[in-house]
């Protein structure tokens, strides 16, 4: 991605760090976010996300990295727990 903007690069780095903090890849995180936006599908991984939320700034980074518009009412936390 030699020609990506500084904003896109920083967004991808932030998202990669965020994904890795839970033991996932950037690609997995972006897929799960996309599924949530398109079909309100929550991401459940046993009890991993108990008490966890997707931070508000996540969506700004997602929009910058993906180039997709995400309406404010679709910018919720897609983490859920099977507890």
N, C-alpha and C positions, 0 to 999 in steps of 0.2 A: 504494500500500500504506500508506495513512494510519494504519491501526490495527495494524500489525505491531509486535511487541515489540522492545525494544532488542536482545535476544539474536538475534532473527531478522535485524534490520537489520545488526548487526555481523557475523553469519555471512555474509550476502550480500555485504557489502563485502569481507570477507577472501577469499571465493571468487572474486569479480570480480577482485581484484588478482592472485590466484594464476593465474587463467585468462589474464589479460592479460600476465602475465610470460612466457607461452609463445606469445603472439600469438593467443589464442582468446577467445571470449566466455564469459560466465557460463553461458549456455544450452547451449553446446557441452560445456562441462565437466560440467555437471549431467547431461546426456544420457549422456555416456560413463561417468560414475560409476554411473548407473542401469543401463546395459547390463552393466557389470561385476558389479554386485550380483545382477542377475536371471539372467545367463547366463555369467558368468566370461569375458566378452569383453574382451580387452585392447585398448588404444588404441595403434595403431601409426601413426606419421607419419615414415616414413623413418628417419633417424638422430637426429631431434630429441630423443627421450627417452633416448638412450644415456647410461647412468650416472645417470639421474634416477629418483627415487622419489616417490611420493605421500607427503607427510609424515603422521605419525600424527594430528596435529591436524586434518587435512583432514576426516576422517570425523565428528568432533564438529560441525564447521561444516556439513557436508552434512546431518546429521540435524536440526540446528537450522533450517536453511533450507528443507529439503524436508518436514519433518514425518514422514519415513519412518524406521522403525526399521531399523538395519543391525546384524545380529549381529556379534560380535567376529570370528568366523571368516570373515566376508565383507569385512573391512576391510583388504584388502591394497592393494598398489600395482598399479594397472591400466595404468600406463605400460609400454610395451614398445618394442623397437627392431627394425628389419628389418636391422640390421647383421650 
